[in-house]
């Protein structure tokens, strides 16, 4: 499936594979679990996602989450979402 594979540097090999050739969707999967389900992302959504990543500041320049943001994330995790 993989046309492209990418990994986060120095974080234990968290890698995804991104495919192509399917009309209207971009298939994405965990490269360490190729037998698991593939996430089919609509092409327009994938393009917007990549544009957002390009516009983000480098990781070391992102401000730390506020107390409110941390509380929200904790709430989402407790709900399983």
PDB file of N, CA, C and O in Angstrom:
ATOM      1  N   UNK A   1       0.816  -1.193   0.000  1.00  0.00           N
ATOM      2  CA  UNK A   1       0.000   0.000   0.000  1.00  0.00           C
ATOM      3  C   UNK A   1       0.858   1.254   0.000  1.00  0.00           C
ATOM      4  O   UNK A   1       0.494   2.242  -0.638  1.00  0.00           O
ATOM      5  N   UNK A   2       1.961   1.241   0.683  1.00  0.00           N
ATOM      6  CA  UNK A   2       2.691   2.483   0.946  1.00  0.00           C
ATOM      7  C   UNK A   2       3.318   3.077  -0.306  1.00  0.00           C
ATOM      8  O   UNK A   2       4.131   2.448  -0.983  1.00  0.00           O
ATOM      9  N   UNK A   3       2.913   4.304  -0.586  1.00  0.00           N
ATOM     10  CA  UNK A   3       3.613   5.117  -1.568  1.00  0.00           C
ATOM     11  C   UNK A   3       4.611   5.998  -0.840  1.00  0.00           C
ATOM     12  O   UNK A   3       5.622   6.430  -1.394  1.00  0.00           O
ATOM     13  N   UNK A   4       4.287   6.250   0.439  1.00  0.00           N
ATOM     14  CA  UNK A   4       5.143   7.104   1.259  1.00  0.00           C
ATOM     15  C   UNK A   4       5.018   6.654   2.707  1.00  0.00           C
ATOM     16  O   UNK A   4       3.922   6.348   3.176  1.00  0.00           O
ATOM     17  N   UNK A   5       6.124   6.614   3.402  1.00  0.00           N
ATOM     18  CA  UNK A   5       6.116   6.278   4.823  1.00  0.00           C
ATOM     19  C   UNK A   5       6.817   7.401   5.564  1.00  0.00           C
ATOM     20  O   UNK A   5       7.830   7.926   5.103  1.00  0.00           O
ATOM     21  N   UNK A   6       6.276   7.762   6.707  1.00  0.00           N
ATOM     22  CA  UNK A   6       6.891   8.829   7.494  1.00  0.00           C
ATOM     23  C   UNK A   6       6.884   8.444   8.965  1.00  0.00           C
ATOM     24  O   UNK A   6       5.949   7.800   9.442  1.00  0.00           O
ATOM     25  N   UNK A   7       7.927   8.840   9.677  1.00  0.00           N
ATOM     26  CA  UNK A   7       8.069   8.519  11.097  1.00  0.00           C
ATOM     27  C   UNK A   7       8.377   9.793  11.867  1.00  0.00           C
ATOM     28  O   UNK A   7       9.002  10.725  11.361  1.00  0.00           O
ATOM     29  N   UNK A   8       7.911   9.795  13.118  1.00  0.00           N
ATOM     30  CA  UNK A   8       8.260  10.924  13.982  1.00  0.00           C
ATOM     31  C   UNK A   8       9.646  10.662  14.536  1.00  0.00           C
ATOM     32  O   UNK A   8       9.899   9.588  15.082  1.00  0.00           O
ATOM     33  N   UNK A   9      10.522  11.596  14.409  1.00  0.00           N
ATOM     34  CA  UNK A   9      11.904  11.422  14.825  1.00  0.00           C
ATOM     35  C   UNK A   9      12.072  11.231  16.316  1.00  0.00           C
ATOM     36  O   UNK A   9      11.597  12.040  17.113  1.00  0.00           O
ATOM     37  N   UNK A  10      12.753  10.154  16.693  1.00  0.00           N
ATOM     38  CA  UNK A  10      13.118   9.938  18.080  1.00  0.00           C
ATOM     39  C   UNK A  10      11.999   9.577  19.027  1.00  0.00           C
ATOM     40  O   UNK A  10      12.164   9.698  20.241  1.00  0.00           O
ATOM     41  N   UNK A  11      10.868   9.138  18.514  1.00  0.00           N
ATOM     42  CA  UNK A  11       9.741   8.821  19.390  1.00  0.00           C
ATOM     43  C   UNK A  11       9.326   7.362  19.268  1.00  0.00           C
ATOM     44  O   UNK A  11       8.131   7.067  19.265  1.00  0.00           O
ATOM     45  N   UNK A  12      10.264   6.459  19.171  1.00  0.00           N
ATOM     46  CA  UNK A  12       9.944   5.044  19.186  1.00  0.00           C
ATOM     47  C   UNK A  12       9.368   4.501  17.894  1.00  0.00           C
ATOM     48  O   UNK A  12       8.644   3.506  17.920  1.00  0.00           O
ATOM     49  N   UNK A  13       9.664   5.118  16.779  1.00  0.00           N
ATOM     50  CA  UNK A  13       9.233   4.572  15.505  1.00  0.00           C
ATOM     51  C   UNK A  13       7.743   4.658  15.247  1.00  0.00           C
ATOM     52  O   UNK A  13       7.158   3.719  14.707  1.00  0.00           O
ATOM     53  N   UNK A  14       7.129   5.742  15.612  1.00  0.00           N
ATOM     54  CA  UNK A  14       5.708   5.939  15.310  1.00  0.00           C
ATOM     55  C   UNK A  14       5.599   6.318  13.839  1.00  0.00           C
ATOM     56  O   UNK A  14       5.839   7.463  13.458  1.00  0.00           O
ATOM     57  N   UNK A  15       5.234   5.341  13.024  1.00  0.00           N
ATOM     58  CA  UNK A  15       5.237   5.557  11.581  1.00  0.00           C
ATOM     59  C   UNK A  15       3.866   5.311  10.970  1.00  0.00           C
ATOM     60  O   UNK A  15       3.093   4.484  11.453  1.00  0.00           O
ATOM     61  N   UNK A  16       3.584   6.033   9.912  1.00  0.00           N
ATOM     62  CA  UNK A  16       2.389   5.793   9.123  1.00  0.00           C
ATOM     63  C   UNK A  16       2.786   5.644   7.670  1.00  0.00           C
ATOM     64  O   UNK A  16       3.798   6.184   7.225  1.00  0.00           O
ATOM     65  N   UNK A  17       1.973   4.905   6.941  1.00  0.00           N
ATOM     66  CA  UNK A  17       2.148   4.761   5.504  1.00  0.00           C
ATOM     67  C   UNK A  17       0.973   5.445   4.829  1.00  0.00           C
ATOM     68  O   UNK A  17      -0.171   5.327   5.268  1.00  0.00           O
ATOM     69  N   UNK A  18       1.272   6.161   3.757  1.00  0.00           N
ATOM     70  CA  UNK A  18       0.249   6.879   3.011  1.00  0.00           C
ATOM     71  C   UNK A  18       0.264   6.338   1.589  1.00  0.00           C
ATOM     72  O   UNK A  18       1.308   6.304   0.937  1.00  0.00           O
ATOM     73  N   UNK A  19      -0.896   5.919   1.117  1.00  0.00           N
ATOM     74  CA  UNK A  19      -0.997   5.362  -0.226  1.00  0.00           C
ATOM     75  C   UNK A  19      -1.647   6.333  -1.188  1.00  0.00           C
ATOM     76  O   UNK A  19      -1.945   7.476  -0.841  1.00  0.00           O
ATOM     77  N   UNK A  20      -1.862   5.856  -2.402  1.00  0.00           N
ATOM     78  CA  UNK A  20      -2.535   6.660  -3.415  1.00  0.00           C
ATOM     79  C   UNK A  20      -3.214   5.717  -4.395  1.00  0.00           C
ATOM     80  O   UNK A  20      -3.178   4.498  -4.230  1.00  0.00           O
ATOM     81  N   UNK A  21      -3.827   6.290  -5.406  1.00  0.00           N
ATOM     82  CA  UNK A  21      -4.438   5.484  -6.456  1.00  0.00           C
ATOM     83  C   UNK A  21      -5.893   5.140  -6.216  1.00  0.00           C
ATOM     84  O   UNK A  21      -6.508   4.465  -7.042  1.00  0.00           O
ATOM     85  N   UNK A  22      -6.459   5.586  -5.105  1.00  0.00           N
ATOM     86  CA  UNK A  22      -7.877   5.356  -4.857  1.00  0.00           C
ATOM     87  C   UNK A  22      -8.612   6.666  -5.097  1.00  0.00           C
ATOM     88  O   UNK A  22      -8.274   7.683  -4.492  1.00  0.00           O
ATOM     89  N   UNK A  23      -9.609   6.656  -5.969  1.00  0.00           N
ATOM     90  CA  UNK A  23     -10.307   7.897  -6.280  1.00  0.00           C
ATOM     91  C   UNK A  23     -11.014   8.492  -5.064  1.00  0.00           C
ATOM     92  O   UNK A  23     -11.823   7.833  -4.411  1.00  0.00           O
ATOM     93  N   UNK A  24     -10.690   9.749  -4.776  1.00  0.00           N
ATOM     94  CA  UNK A  24     -11.389  10.480  -3.735  1.00  0.00           C
ATOM     95  C   UNK A  24     -10.925  10.265  -2.315  1.00  0.00           C
ATOM     96  O   UNK A  24     -11.401  10.950  -1.409  1.00  0.00           O
ATOM     97  N   UNK A  25     -10.002   9.325  -2.084  1.00  0.00           N
ATOM     98  CA  UNK A  25      -9.525   9.078  -0.717  1.00  0.00           C
ATOM     99  C   UNK A  25      -8.017   8.864  -0.702  1.00  0.00           C
ATOM    100  O   UNK A  25      -7.412   8.482  -1.704  1.00  0.00           O
ATOM    101  N   UNK A  26      -7.426   9.120   0.466  1.00  0.00           N
ATOM    102  CA  UNK A  26      -6.010   8.856   0.706  1.00  0.00           C
ATOM    103  C   UNK A  26      -5.961   7.797   1.817  1.00  0.00           C
ATOM    104  O   UNK A  26      -6.359   8.075   2.948  1.00  0.00           O
ATOM    105  N   UNK A  27      -5.477   6.589   1.506  1.00  0.00           N
ATOM    106  CA  UNK A  27      -5.396   5.555   2.534  1.00  0.00           C
ATOM    107  C   UNK A  27      -4.183   5.771   3.442  1.00  0.00           C
ATOM    108  O   UNK A  27      -3.081   6.044   2.968  1.00  0.00           O
ATOM    109  N   UNK A  28      -4.401   5.644   4.747  1.00  0.00           N
ATOM    110  CA  UNK A  28      -3.349   5.832   5.742  1.00  0.00           C
ATOM    111  C   UNK A  28      -3.419   4.655   6.713  1.00  0.00           C
ATOM    112  O   UNK A  28      -4.505   4.258   7.134  1.00  0.00           O
ATOM    113  N   UNK A  29      -2.246   4.094   7.072  1.00  0.00           N
ATOM    114  CA  UNK A  29      -2.234   3.004   8.045  1.00  0.00           C
ATOM    115  C   UNK A  29      -0.977   3.065   8.893  1.00  0.00           C
ATOM    116  O   UNK A  29      -0.002   3.732   8.548  1.00  0.00           O
ATOM    117  N   UNK A  30      -1.023   2.356  10.004  1.00  0.00           N
ATOM    118  CA  UNK A  30       0.119   2.213  10.907  1.00  0.00           C
ATOM    119  C   UNK A  30       1.093   1.229  10.263  1.00  0.00           C
ATOM    120  O   UNK A  30       0.728   0.083   9.999  1.00  0.00           O
ATOM    121  N   UNK A  31       2.308   1.657  10.011  1.00  0.00           N
ATOM    122  CA  UNK A  31       3.266   0.791   9.329  1.00  0.00           C
ATOM    123  C   UNK A  31       3.692  -0.406  10.175  1.00  0.00           C
ATOM    124  O   UNK A  31       4.163  -1.407   9.635  1.00  0.00           O
ATOM    125  N   UNK A  32       3.533  -0.314  11.488  1.00  0.00           N
ATOM    126  CA  UNK A  32       3.893  -1.440  12.348  1.00  0.00           C
ATOM    127  C   UNK A  32       2.752  -2.435  12.525  1.00  0.00           C
ATOM    128  O   UNK A  32       2.941  -3.503  13.108  1.00  0.00           O
ATOM    129  N   UNK A  33       1.571  -2.087  12.024  1.00  0.00           N
ATOM    130  CA  UNK A  33       0.415  -2.981  12.133  1.00  0.00           C
ATOM    131  C   UNK A  33      -0.325  -3.011  10.791  1.00  0.00           C
ATOM    132  O   UNK A  33      -1.484  -2.603  10.715  1.00  0.00           O
ATOM    133  N   UNK A  34       0.336  -3.488   9.738  1.00  0.00           N
ATOM    134  CA  UNK A  34      -0.256  -3.427   8.403  1.00  0.00           C
ATOM    135  C   UNK A  34      -1.524  -4.264   8.240  1.00  0.00           C
ATOM    136  O   UNK A  34      -2.299  -4.019   7.316  1.00  0.00           O
ATOM    137  N   UNK A  35      -1.750  -5.233   9.105  1.00  0.00           N
ATOM    138  CA  UNK A  35      -2.958  -6.053   9.000  1.00  0.00           C
ATOM    139  C   UNK A  35      -4.185  -5.356   9.580  1.00  0.00           C
ATOM    140  O   UNK A  35      -5.315  -5.768   9.322  1.00  0.00           O
ATOM    141  N   UNK A  36      -3.965  -4.308  10.359  1.00  0.00           N
ATOM    142  CA  UNK A  36      -5.083  -3.570  10.946  1.00  0.00           C
ATOM    143  C   UNK A  36      -5.761  -2.695   9.892  1.00  0.00           C
ATOM    144  O   UNK A  36      -5.292  -2.584   8.759  1.00  0.00           O
ATOM    145  N   UNK A  37      -6.840  -2.097  10.278  1.00  0.00           N
ATOM    146  CA  UNK A  37      -7.654  -1.294   9.357  1.00  0.00           C
ATOM    147  C   UNK A  37      -6.877  -0.117   8.771  1.00  0.00           C
ATOM    148  O   UNK A  37      -5.960   0.424   9.389  1.00  0.00           O
ATOM    149  N   UNK A  38      -7.270   0.250   7.585  1.00  0.00           N
ATOM    150  CA  UNK A  38      -6.728   1.424   6.902  1.00  0.00           C
ATOM    151  C   UNK A  38      -7.718   2.567   7.091  1.00  0.00           C
ATOM    152  O   UNK A  38      -8.928   2.383   6.957  1.00  0.00           O
ATOM    153  N   UNK A  39      -7.205   3.724   7.398  1.00  0.00           N
ATOM    154  CA  UNK A  39      -8.029   4.918   7.516  1.00  0.00           C
ATOM    155  C   UNK A  39      -8.120   5.553   6.134  1.00  0.00           C
ATOM    156  O   UNK A  39      -7.098   5.934   5.562  1.00  0.00           O
ATOM    157  N   UNK A  40      -9.321   5.673   5.591  1.00  0.00           N
ATOM    158  CA  UNK A  40      -9.528   6.273   4.278  1.00  0.00           C
ATOM    159  C   UNK A  40      -9.965   7.727   4.484  1.00  0.00           C
ATOM    160  O   UNK A  40     -11.109   7.995   4.849  1.00  0.00           O
ATOM    161  N   UNK A  41      -9.057   8.640   4.249  1.00  0.00           N
ATOM    162  CA  UNK A  41      -9.305  10.061   4.463  1.00  0.00           C
ATOM    163  C   UNK A  41      -9.715  10.698   3.127  1.00  0.00           C
ATOM    164  O   UNK A  41      -9.017  10.526   2.127  1.00  0.00           O
ATOM    165  N   UNK A  42     -10.838  11.431   3.098  1.00  0.00           N
ATOM    166  CA  UNK A  42     -11.200  12.116   1.852  1.00  0.00           C
ATOM    167  C   UNK A  42     -10.045  13.009   1.373  1.00  0.00           C
ATOM    168  O   UNK A  42      -9.393  13.675   2.176  1.00  0.00           O
ATOM    169  N   UNK A  43      -9.807  13.012   0.080  1.00  0.00           N
ATOM    170  CA  UNK A  43      -8.680  13.751  -0.491  1.00  0.00           C
ATOM    171  C   UNK A  43      -8.688  15.222  -0.088  1.00  0.00           C
ATOM    172  O   UNK A  43      -7.637  15.775   0.236  1.00  0.00           O
ATOM    173  N   UNK A  44      -9.851  15.859  -0.105  1.00  0.00           N
ATOM    174  CA  UNK A  44      -9.916  17.282   0.271  1.00  0.00           C
ATOM    175  C   UNK A  44      -9.505  17.475   1.732  1.00  0.00           C
ATOM    176  O   UNK A  44      -8.819  18.442   2.065  1.00  0.00           O
ATOM    177  N   UNK A  45      -9.924  16.558   2.597  1.00  0.00           N
ATOM    178  CA  UNK A  45      -9.561  16.651   4.017  1.00  0.00           C
ATOM    179  C   UNK A  45      -8.064  16.434   4.201  1.00  0.00           C
ATOM    180  O   UNK A  45      -7.431  17.122   5.001  1.00  0.00           O
ATOM    181  N   UNK A  46      -7.498  15.486   3.468  1.00  0.00           N
ATOM    182  CA  UNK A  46      -6.059  15.220   3.567  1.00  0.00           C
ATOM    183  C   UNK A  46      -5.257  16.444   3.122  1.00  0.00           C
ATOM    184  O   UNK A  46      -4.272  16.819   3.758  1.00  0.00           O
ATOM    185  N   UNK A  47      -5.690  17.059   2.026  1.00  0.00           N
ATOM    186  CA  UNK A  47      -5.012  18.249   1.521  1.00  0.00           C
ATOM    187  C   UNK A  47      -5.069  19.377   2.546  1.00  0.00           C
ATOM    188  O   UNK A  47      -4.076  20.070   2.767  1.00  0.00           O
ATOM    189  N   UNK A  48      -6.237  19.562   3.173  1.00  0.00           N
ATOM    190  CA  UNK A  48      -6.371  20.608   4.200  1.00  0.00           C
ATOM    191  C   UNK A  48      -5.506  20.284   5.414  1.00  0.00           C
ATOM    192  O   UNK A  48      -4.903  21.181   6.002  1.00  0.00           O
ATOM    193  N   UNK A  49      -5.443  19.014   5.790  1.00  0.00           N
ATOM    194  CA  UNK A  49      -4.602  18.579   6.914  1.00  0.00           C
ATOM    195  C   UNK A  49      -3.136  18.913   6.639  1.00  0.00           C
ATOM    196  O   UNK A  49      -2.454  19.469   7.500  1.00  0.00           O
ATOM    197  N   UNK A  50      -2.656  18.579   5.458  1.00  0.00           N
ATOM    198  CA  UNK A  50      -1.253  18.870   5.118  1.00  0.00           C
ATOM    199  C   UNK A  50      -0.985  20.370   5.095  1.00  0.00           C
ATOM    200  O   UNK A  50       0.077  20.816   5.530  1.00  0.00           O
ATOM    201  N   UNK A  51      -1.937  21.149   4.591  1.00  0.00           N
ATOM    202  CA  UNK A  51      -1.765  22.608   4.574  1.00  0.00           C
ATOM    203  C   UNK A  51      -1.661  23.145   5.995  1.00  0.00           C
ATOM    204  O   UNK A  51      -0.869  24.048   6.267  1.00  0.00           O
ATOM    205  N   UNK A  52      -2.463  22.589   6.900  1.00  0.00           N
ATOM    206  CA  UNK A  52      -2.411  23.009   8.303  1.00  0.00           C
ATOM    207  C   UNK A  52      -1.058  22.685   8.908  1.00  0.00           C
ATOM    208  O   UNK A  52      -0.488  23.497   9.637  1.00  0.00           O
ATOM    209  N   UNK A  53      -0.540  21.498   8.607  1.00  0.00           N
ATOM    210  CA  UNK A  53       0.781  21.119   9.130  1.00  0.00           C
ATOM    211  C   UNK A  53       1.869  22.055   8.628  1.00  0.00           C
ATOM    212  O   UNK A  53       2.768  22.442   9.374  1.00  0.00           O
ATOM    213  N   UNK A  54       1.773  22.412   7.349  1.00  0.00           N
ATOM    214  CA  UNK A  54       2.789  23.313   6.783  1.00  0.00           C
ATOM    215  C   UNK A  54       2.745  24.685   7.451  1.00  0.00           C
ATOM    216  O   UNK A  54       3.771  25.356   7.563  1.00  0.00           O
ATOM    217  N   UNK A  55       1.559  25.101   7.892  1.00  0.00           N
ATOM    218  CA  UNK A  55       1.400  26.416   8.511  1.00  0.00           C
ATOM    219  C   UNK A  55       1.720  26.431  10.003  1.00  0.00           C
ATOM    220  O   UNK A  55       1.797  27.501  10.607  1.00  0.00           O
ATOM    221  N   UNK A  56       1.906  25.253  10.604  1.00  0.00           N
ATOM    222  CA  UNK A  56       2.177  25.169  12.046  1.00  0.00           C
ATOM    223  C   UNK A  56       3.614  25.582  12.348  1.00  0.00           C
ATOM    224  O   UNK A  56       4.516  25.341  11.545  1.00  0.00           O
ATOM    225  N   UNK A  57       3.825  26.203  13.506  1.00  0.00           N
ATOM    226  CA  UNK A  57       5.203  26.506  13.901  1.00  0.00           C
ATOM    227  C   UNK A  57       5.929  25.206  14.254  1.00  0.00           C
ATOM    228  O   UNK A  57       5.275  24.207  14.554  1.00  0.00           O
ATOM    229  N   UNK A  58       7.250  25.197  14.226  1.00  0.00           N
ATOM    230  CA  UNK A  58       7.993  24.015  14.649  1.00  0.00           C
ATOM    231  C   UNK A  58       7.599  23.612  16.068  1.00  0.00           C
ATOM    232  O   UNK A  58       7.211  24.452  16.879  1.00  0.00           O
ATOM    233  N   UNK A  59       7.705  22.313  16.355  1.00  0.00           N
ATOM    234  CA  UNK A  59       7.279  21.758  17.638  1.00  0.00           C
ATOM    235  C   UNK A  59       7.852  22.531  18.827  1.00  0.00           C
ATOM    236  O   UNK A  59       7.144  22.763  19.807  1.00  0.00           O
ATOM    237  N   UNK A  60       9.096  22.922  18.756  1.00  0.00           N
ATOM    238  CA  UNK A  60       9.721  23.599  19.897  1.00  0.00           C
ATOM    239  C   UNK A  60       9.247  25.044  20.055  1.00  0.00           C
ATOM    240  O   UNK A  60       9.617  25.711  21.021  1.00  0.00           O
ATOM    241  N   UNK A  61       8.435  25.531  19.118  1.00  0.00           N
ATOM    242  CA  UNK A  61       7.924  26.890  19.215  1.00  0.00           C
ATOM    243  C   UNK A  61       6.431  26.948  19.528  1.00  0.00           C
ATOM    244  O   UNK A  61       5.847  28.030  19.603  1.00  0.00           O
ATOM    245  N   UNK A  62       5.819  25.784  19.708  1.00  0.00           N
ATOM    246  CA  UNK A  62       4.395  25.740  20.029  1.00  0.00           C
ATOM    247  C   UNK A  62       4.237  26.020  21.521  1.00  0.00           C
ATOM    248  O   UNK A  62       4.906  25.390  22.339  1.00  0.00           O
ATOM    249  N   UNK A  63       3.359  26.959  21.887  1.00  0.00           N
ATOM    250  CA  UNK A  63       3.194  27.252  23.314  1.00  0.00           C
ATOM    251  C   UNK A  63       2.615  26.060  24.069  1.00  0.00           C
ATOM    252  O   UNK A  63       1.858  25.265  23.512  1.00  0.00           O
ATOM    253  N   UNK A  64       2.973  25.950  25.321  1.00  0.00           N
ATOM    254  CA  UNK A  64       2.445  24.865  26.160  1.00  0.00           C
ATOM    255  C   UNK A  64       0.939  25.044  26.309  1.00  0.00           C
ATOM    256  O   UNK A  64       0.441  26.169  26.318  1.00  0.00           O
ATOM    257  N   UNK A  65       0.202  23.914  26.427  1.00  0.00           N
ATOM    258  CA  UNK A  65      -1.248  24.021  26.595  1.00  0.00           C
ATOM    259  C   UNK A  65      -1.607  24.764  27.867  1.00  0.00           C
ATOM    260  O   UNK A  65      -0.909  24.666  28.877  1.00  0.00           O
ATOM    261  N   UNK A  66      -2.687  25.497  27.811  1.00  0.00           N
ATOM    262  CA  UNK A  66      -3.171  26.201  28.992  1.00  0.00           C
ATOM    263  C   UNK A  66      -3.832  25.206  29.935  1.00  0.00           C
ATOM    264  O   UNK A  66      -4.108  24.068  29.556  1.00  0.00           O
ATOM    265  N   UNK A  67      -4.080  25.632  31.143  1.00  0.00           N
ATOM    266  CA  UNK A  67      -4.765  24.786  32.112  1.00  0.00           C
ATOM    267  C   UNK A  67      -6.130  24.359  31.566  1.00  0.00           C
ATOM    268  O   UNK A  67      -6.537  23.211  31.746  1.00  0.00           O
ATOM    269  N   UNK A  68      -6.830  25.268  30.907  1.00  0.00           N
ATOM    270  CA  UNK A  68      -8.137  24.950  30.332  1.00  0.00           C
ATOM    271  C   UNK A  68      -8.013  23.883  29.255  1.00  0.00           C
ATOM    272  O   UNK A  68      -8.820  22.955  29.206  1.00  0.00           O
ATOM    273  N   UNK A  69      -7.012  24.006  28.393  1.00  0.00           N
ATOM    274  CA  UNK A  69      -6.813  23.013  27.332  1.00  0.00           C
ATOM    275  C   UNK A  69      -6.467  21.655  27.924  1.00  0.00           C
ATOM    276  O   UNK A  69      -6.968  20.631  27.459  1.00  0.00           O
ATOM    277  N   UNK A  70      -5.616  21.635  28.944  1.00  0.00           N
ATOM    278  CA  UNK A  70      -5.264  20.354  29.574  1.00  0.00           C
ATOM    279  C   UNK A  70      -6.497  19.717  30.205  1.00  0.00           C
ATOM    280  O   UNK A  70      -6.676  18.503  30.111  1.00  0.00           O
ATOM    281  N   UNK A  71      -7.339  20.505  30.839  1.00  0.00           N
ATOM    282  CA  UNK A  71      -8.560  19.983  31.457  1.00  0.00           C
ATOM    283  C   UNK A  71      -9.492  19.412  30.392  1.00  0.00           C
ATOM    284  O   UNK A  71     -10.102  18.362  30.595  1.00  0.00           O
ATOM    285  N   UNK A  72      -9.601  20.095  29.271  1.00  0.00           N
ATOM    286  CA  UNK A  72     -10.444  19.610  28.184  1.00  0.00           C
ATOM    287  C   UNK A  72      -9.915  18.279  27.648  1.00  0.00           C
ATOM    288  O   UNK A  72     -10.687  17.340  27.453  1.00  0.00           O
ATOM    289  N   UNK A  73      -8.613  18.193  27.410  1.00  0.00           N
ATOM    290  CA  UNK A  73      -8.023  16.940  26.911  1.00  0.00           C
ATOM    291  C   UNK A  73      -8.246  15.801  27.900  1.00  0.00           C
ATOM    292  O   UNK A  73      -8.563  14.685  27.490  1.00  0.00           O
ATOM    293  N   UNK A  74      -8.087  16.064  29.182  1.00  0.00           N
ATOM    294  CA  UNK A  74      -8.315  15.032  30.196  1.00  0.00           C
ATOM    295  C   UNK A  74      -9.769  14.570  30.160  1.00  0.00           C
ATOM    296  O   UNK A  74     -10.046  13.378  30.299  1.00  0.00           O
ATOM    297  N   UNK A  75     -10.692  15.503  29.976  1.00  0.00           N
ATOM    298  CA  UNK A  75     -12.110  15.169  29.903  1.00  0.00           C
ATOM    299  C   UNK A  75     -12.403  14.289  28.691  1.00  0.00           C
ATOM    300  O   UNK A  75     -13.148  13.314  28.796  1.00  0.00           O
ATOM    301  N   UNK A  76     -11.822  14.628  27.549  1.00  0.00           N
ATOM    302  CA  UNK A  76     -12.013  13.837  26.326  1.00  0.00           C
ATOM    303  C   UNK A  76     -11.458  12.432  26.521  1.00  0.00           C
ATOM    304  O   UNK A  76     -12.097  11.456  26.128  1.00  0.00           O
ATOM    305  N   UNK A  77     -10.292  12.317  27.116  1.00  0.00           N
ATOM    306  CA  UNK A  77      -9.698  10.996  27.340  1.00  0.00           C
ATOM    307  C   UNK A  77     -10.552  10.146  28.270  1.00  0.00           C
ATOM    308  O   UNK A  77     -10.698   8.944  28.049  1.00  0.00           O
ATOM    309  N   UNK A  78     -11.117  10.757  29.307  1.00  0.00           N
ATOM    310  CA  UNK A  78     -11.972  10.008  30.227  1.00  0.00           C
ATOM    311  C   UNK A  78     -13.215   9.470  29.528  1.00  0.00           C
ATOM    312  O   UNK A  78     -13.689   8.376  29.835  1.00  0.00           O
ATOM    313  N   UNK A  79     -13.735  10.247  28.586  1.00  0.00           N
ATOM    314  CA  UNK A  79     -14.932   9.825  27.843  1.00  0.00           C
ATOM    315  C   UNK A  79     -14.588   8.815  26.758  1.00  0.00           C
ATOM    316  O   UNK A  79     -15.482   8.206  26.171  1.00  0.00           O
ATOM    317  N   UNK A  80     -13.300   8.633  26.488  1.00  0.00           N
ATOM    318  CA  UNK A  80     -12.886   7.692  25.460  1.00  0.00           C
ATOM    319  C   UNK A  80     -12.922   8.258  24.055  1.00  0.00           C
ATOM    320  O   UNK A  80     -12.947   7.505  23.082  1.00  0.00           O
ATOM    321  N   UNK A  81     -12.924   9.576  23.939  1.00  0.00           N
ATOM    322  CA  UNK A  81     -12.993  10.183  22.608  1.00  0.00           C
ATOM    323  C   UNK A  81     -11.752  10.863  22.277  1.00  0.00           C
ATOM    324  O   UNK A  81     -11.631  11.432  21.192  1.00  0.00           O
TER     325      UNK A  81
END
